[in-house]
């Protein structure tokens, strides 16, 4: 897509306020899910919690039935990168890691965030994977301010991850968000500085590094949704919805 074809929707103060409400719902529910992700719990159990807690907060699930996705929560375990479908038979065990990706809608406006957490005691290399991916998200967000470009975010994420001898997933990217779950512009996790669309006050974007311990290649399972690493290595995913402000940025999906 050429830069000229990118139609970026800038949000009003009121619209950002609604997204902030949606973001708080997402943050609160992800916090509950993080604590609920313990040995013996199924990913279906977590999906049920997510659905009930979003409704309790007078919001709507963003993912349920989106392009046919059957659940409220994306729950991706170990080598699953993103879009894992919660299942009754998927039982968490000590040593697993699980990516929890969640979206909510308030007054027609969306927010989206993800965290990856360990289940009980989990391996040192997986702990480092989580730390590196979370830091990659922070470094990407640090680039968000007026007149920076999308490529500045992408480059900051990629440079950090590859310096840690880990791999950036390229098939899936961050995105604009607001009236729709996915809007322009795309926010890749790899790229060149000073390239791509310019950031402007009122832009709302979801930044979401996906990082593999092994190679960057992924494949999608027969369910048509769950993406896994081709080499079976573990993967982590962190995400925040962020608004560009005059002063820099505000994270909308944080407690």
N, C-alpha and C positions, 0 to 999 in steps of 0.2 A: 504494500500500500504506500503510495507517495505521501509526503508530508501534506500536500495540498488537499488530499482526500480525508485527512484526519479532522473530524468534527468534534471539537472538545467543548463540553457543556460546562460552563462556569456556574457555580451555585450561589444563590443569594444567602444572606445572613440567616434568614428563616429556614431555608432548605438545609443549610449546614447544621442548624439547631436540631432539625428532625433526624439528620444523619448521626448527630452526636447522641441523641436518645437511642437510636438503633444500635450504635456502637457500644453504649453502656450495657444494653441487653446482652449483646454478644460477649462482652468482657465478663459480665457477671456469670453467665452460663458456662463459658469456658473455664472459669475459676472453679465452679462446681464440678465440672467434668474432670478436670485435672485431679481433683481430690477423690473422685469416684473411680478413677482408672487404677484398680487394684487387682491383685491376683484372684482369679475365679469369676470376675465380672465378664460378661460378654459384650461385644461391640453393639449388639442389639439393645442390651440394657442401657448403654450410654446414649444410644439414639432415643430411647424412650424418655430418658431424663431430659435430654436436650429439647425434645418436642414439648413436653409438659412445662418446662421452665420458661421457654419462650412465650408460650400462650399465657402463662401466669402473669407475665409482664406486659400483657396487652399488645404484643407484637406478633408478627407472622414469620414462620420459617421461610428463609430465602431459597433454600436448596430443594425443598420437597416438591417433586414433580417438575423441577426446572429441566427442560429438555428431556424429560422422562426419568430423571434421577428419583429413585424410590424412597429416599429417606431424608430426614432433617439434617443429619450429621454426616460428614465424610470422616471415616475412621480408618486410618492407614497404618498397618502394623508391620514393623521391621523393614522388610525389603519393599513394602508397598510405598509408593512415592506420594501419590495423591488419589483422591476420588474413591477410596475404599468404601464399599457398600457394607454397612453394619449387618451382621448376621448372628443368628442364635447360636450357631456352632463355632463361632470365632471367640474362644475363651482366652482371656489374657492370662499370662503366666509370668512369674518372676523372671526378670531379665529382658522382657520385651521392651520395645519402645513403641509409642503410638502417636501418630499425628492426628490431631483433633481440629477439623476445619469446619467453621460454622458461620452462617449468615442470618441476618434478621431484617425485617422490614417494619418501619414505623412511618405512618402517614404517606406510604408510597415510596419512601426513600430507604436505600439499602446501606448496610454496613457488613463487613466481611473480615474475619480474622482467623488465624490458626496458631496453634502451639504444638510442639512435640514434647512428650513427657516419658520418663522411664517408669516401668512397673516394678515396684519393689526395688531391690538392689539390682543394678544393671551394669553391663561391662564398661570398663574405662574408655575404650575406644568409642563406644556409643555416647558416653557422657561428653566426650570431646566433640563428637559430631554435633550434639545438641548445642553446645557452647559456641562452636564455630558458626553454626547456622543462625543462631539468635544474634550473634555479633554482626553477621552479614546484614541482617535486617536493620540493626541499629545504624550501621555505616551507610546503608542505602538511604535511610530516613534523614540522616545528617545532611544529605545533599539537597533536600527539599527546601527550596526557597525561590522567590520570584527571579526569573531570568536565568536560572539554571536550566539544563536540558535533561530530558529523559535519559540520554546516554551517560550523564554524570552519575545517576543512580545505578545504572546497569554496570558501569565500569567499576564503581566502588565495591559493589557486591562481588563481581567476578574476581577482581584483583585480590581481595581478602581470602576468598574461598580457595583459589588456586595456590596462593602462598602457603596455605595450610595443607597442601597436597591432597585436597578433596576435589570433587567434580561438581560442576554446575549443570543442572538439568536444563536443557534448551527447548524441549518440546512444549513446555508449559511456562506461561509468563504471568506477571502481574497485569493490572488493567485499571482503566478508569472505572468509576463506580458512582452511583447516585440514584437517578430515576430507574436505572436498570442495574442488574448485578454486574454485567460486563459492558463497559463503554470504552470509547477511545480516550486516551491512547493506550496501546500495549506498553507494558513496563517489563522488558526482558531482564533477565539476571546476568546477561553478558552483553558487552558492547563497548563502544568507544566514547571517551569523554567529549563534551561539547557537540554531540550529535543528537539528532531526533528533535521532537517537538519541544518548544520552550515552555517551562513551567510558569503559570500565571496565578495570581491571587484568585481564589475561588475554585481552583481545580481540586477535585477529590479523586484520589488514586489508592489502589490497593497494591502494596509492595509485598512480594512473597517469594523469598529465596527457597528453592528446593535443592538440597545438597546430598550427594551420594558419597559414601566412604570409598567406593570403588570407582568404576568408570561412569561416564555420564549417560550412557544409553539406557533407554527404557522401552518397555512394550506394554500394551494394554491387554488385559485378560479377556476371556471369552464373554464375561458379563458386559463388555462394552464400556466399562467405566474404570475399573481398578487398574492403575498404572503401577508397574513394578520395575525394579532395576533388572536389566538383562543379565547381569553377572551375579545376582542374588545378594549383593551387598546391601547394607542398611541405608536408609534414607531419612532425612529430617526436613521439616517444613515449618516455617514461621511466617506470620503475615499480620500486618496492621492496615487499617484504613486511615489515610492521612489527608488533611486538607492543607493546601498552600495558603499561607496568610501573608499579610504585609510584612510581618516581623520574621517570617520563616515558615514554620509549619506547626500544626497541632495534630497529635495522634487521637483519633476519635474512638478507637477500640481499646481503651485502657481504663482501668479502675482508678 
